[in-house]
Amino acid sequence: MTYGQPDRNANQQQGGAGYPQHLWPDYSQDPTDPAWQPRPIPAQRKSTALLGVLAFVLGLAALVAPFLPIDMTGFRQYAAFPFALPGVGLAIAGLIGPRRGKPLAVVGAVLCGLALGVGAIMLVSYL
């Protein structure tokens, strides 16, 4: 069984080939129809590596602060905690979602973890 071409003069409102317009593929719809106008692409926010960098810097500061050669009598065993705790939070925030700088956030989390360990050891040995 063969099918012939549709009658081209059957209905001029149907479109160029005689087929109804709702059967046309999406890319060939009437461009003046508002339903087929292209939708604007939503602007994507540019992700930055700021949280990873901050976690790395705070982790490095937390690891170095207890060993600085300055007089921190009575405070040296606590010196790592003010830097390491926010650093862990920033590292976790830097690892969540589609962000750049995730490797730096991992390194920051490791440094903060080491600093918390060093701070805990110093705190236990001081008491």
MOJO-V959986 format. One record per residue. N is the residue number from 0. OMEGA is omega in radians with two decimals (none if undefined). NEAR is the number of other ideal C-beta (glycine too) atoms within 8 Angstrom. Layout:
n=N omega=OMEGA near=NEAR
n=N omega=OMEGA near=NEAR
This chain:
n=0 omega=3.13 near=2
n=1 omega=3.12 near=3
n=2 omega=3.13 near=3
n=3 omega=3.08 near=4
n=4 omega=3.10 near=5
n=5 omega=3.13 near=8
n=6 omega=-3.07 near=6
n=7 omega=-3.11 near=7
n=8 omega=-3.05 near=4
n=9 omega=-3.11 near=7
n=10 omega=-3.08 near=5
n=11 omega=3.14 near=4
n=12 omega=-3.08 near=4
n=13 omega=3.14 near=9
n=14 omega=-3.02 near=9
n=15 omega=-3.05 near=3
n=16 omega=-3.13 near=6
n=17 omega=3.10 near=11
n=18 omega=3.08 near=9
n=19 omega=-3.03 near=6
n=20 omega=-3.14 near=9
n=21 omega=3.07 near=4
n=22 omega=3.12 near=5
n=23 omega=3.05 near=9
n=24 omega=-3.07 near=5
n=25 omega=-3.07 near=6
n=26 omega=-3.11 near=4
n=27 omega=3.13 near=5
n=28 omega=-3.12 near=10
n=29 omega=-3.09 near=6
n=30 omega=3.13 near=6
n=31 omega=3.12 near=3
n=32 omega=-3.09 near=8
n=33 omega=3.13 near=4
n=34 omega=-3.09 near=4
n=35 omega=3.08 near=8
n=36 omega=3.13 near=7
n=37 omega=3.11 near=3
n=38 omega=3.11 near=4
n=39 omega=3.11 near=4
n=40 omega=3.14 near=4
n=41 omega=-3.13 near=4
n=42 omega=3.13 near=4
n=43 omega=3.11 near=4
n=44 omega=3.09 near=4
n=45 omega=3.13 near=4
n=46 omega=-3.13 near=7
n=47 omega=3.12 near=8
n=48 omega=-3.04 near=11
n=49 omega=-3.11 near=7
n=50 omega=3.09 near=14
n=51 omega=3.13 near=17
n=52 omega=3.12 near=10
n=53 omega=3.10 near=12
n=54 omega=3.12 near=18
n=55 omega=-3.12 near=13
n=56 omega=3.12 near=9
n=57 omega=3.09 near=15
n=58 omega=3.11 near=20
n=59 omega=3.12 near=9
n=60 omega=3.14 near=9
n=61 omega=-3.14 near=18
n=62 omega=-3.08 near=11
n=63 omega=-3.00 near=8
n=64 omega=-3.12 near=10
n=65 omega=-3.08 near=12
n=66 omega=3.13 near=5
n=67 omega=-3.10 near=8
n=68 omega=3.07 near=3
n=69 omega=-3.10 near=4
n=70 omega=3.07 near=3
n=71 omega=-3.09 near=8
n=72 omega=3.12 near=5
n=73 omega=-3.11 near=4
n=74 omega=-3.02 near=7
n=75 omega=-3.09 near=9
n=76 omega=3.12 near=10
n=77 omega=-2.98 near=9
n=78 omega=-3.09 near=13
n=79 omega=-3.00 near=15
n=80 omega=-3.14 near=10
n=81 omega=3.11 near=9
n=82 omega=-3.01 near=15
n=83 omega=-3.09 near=16
n=84 omega=3.04 near=10
n=85 omega=3.11 near=9
n=86 omega=3.09 near=18
n=87 omega=3.11 near=13
n=88 omega=3.11 near=8
n=89 omega=3.11 near=14
n=90 omega=3.10 near=17
n=91 omega=3.11 near=9
n=92 omega=3.12 near=8
n=93 omega=3.13 near=17
n=94 omega=-3.11 near=10
n=95 omega=3.05 near=6
n=96 omega=-3.13 near=3
n=97 omega=-3.14 near=3
n=98 omega=3.01 near=14
n=99 omega=3.07 near=7
n=100 omega=3.13 near=13
n=101 omega=3.08 near=10
n=102 omega=3.11 near=7
n=103 omega=3.08 near=13
n=104 omega=3.09 near=17
n=105 omega=3.11 near=10
n=106 omega=3.09 near=10
n=107 omega=3.11 near=19
n=108 omega=3.12 near=15
n=109 omega=3.12 near=9
n=110 omega=3.11 near=14
n=111 omega=3.08 near=18
n=112 omega=3.08 near=10
n=113 omega=3.14 near=10
n=114 omega=3.08 near=16
n=115 omega=3.08 near=14
n=116 omega=3.11 near=8
n=117 omega=3.12 near=11
n=118 omega=3.12 near=16
n=119 omega=3.10 near=8
n=120 omega=3.14 near=8
n=121 omega=-3.13 near=12
n=122 omega=3.13 near=10
n=123 omega=-3.13 near=7
n=124 omega=3.11 near=7
n=125 omega=-3.10 near=6
n=126 omega=none near=4
